């Protein structure tokens, strides 16, 4: 398992609400077989452990 340190990017919308972003290494994104066309992710947050999980969205045969 490879680990890296990342920073959260904060920005404000025109209406004053906060937005955050985290950048993922391109090598990881490519290993997940993500592309400009196929870029949907399932993201979950476990409140008990504080762990965020990012997975490539599984496409069902009904979503094709």
C-alpha positions in Angstrom: 0.0 0.0 0.0 1.4 3.4 -1.0 0.7 6.4 1.2 1.1 10.1 0.5 0.4 13.3 2.4 -2.2 15.6 0.8 -3.6 19.0 1.7 -7.3 20.0 1.5 -7.9 22.9 -0.9 -10.5 25.4 0.5 -12.4 27.8 -1.6 -15.5 30.0 -1.3 -18.4 30.2 -3.8 -19.8 33.5 -5.0 -22.5 33.1 -2.3 -20.0 32.5 0.5 -20.3 28.8 1.1 -17.2 26.7 1.5 -16.0 24.0 -0.9 -13.1 21.5 -0.4 -11.1 19.4 -2.8 -8.3 16.8 -2.4 -6.1 16.0 -5.4 -5.4 12.3 -6.1 -2.1 11.2 -7.7 -2.6 10.5 -11.5 -0.8 7.2 -11.1 -3.4 6.0 -8.6 -6.3 7.3 -10.9 -4.8 5.4 -13.8 -4.4 2.2 -11.8 -8.1 2.5 -11.0 -8.8 2.5 -14.7 -10.4 6.0 -14.5 -10.5 8.3 -17.5 -12.2 11.4 -18.8 -15.0 9.3 -20.1 -15.2 6.9 -17.1 -14.7 9.1 -14.0 -17.5 8.3 -11.5 -16.5 7.3 -8.0 -18.3 5.9 -4.9 -17.1 7.8 -1.8 -18.1 6.8 1.7 -17.2 8.2 5.2 -17.2 6.1 8.3 -18.0 8.4 11.2 -16.8 6.0 13.8 -13.3 5.6 12.4 -13.0 8.8 10.5 -12.0 6.9 7.3 -12.9 8.1 3.8 -13.1 5.3 1.2 -12.9 6.1 -2.5 -13.8 3.3 -5.1 -14.5 3.3 -8.8 -18.2 3.2 -9.3 -19.4 -0.2 -10.3 -21.5 0.0 -13.4 -24.4 -2.4 -13.4 -25.8 -3.9 -16.7 -28.9 -1.6 -16.2 -26.8 1.6 -16.3 -25.1 1.0 -19.7 
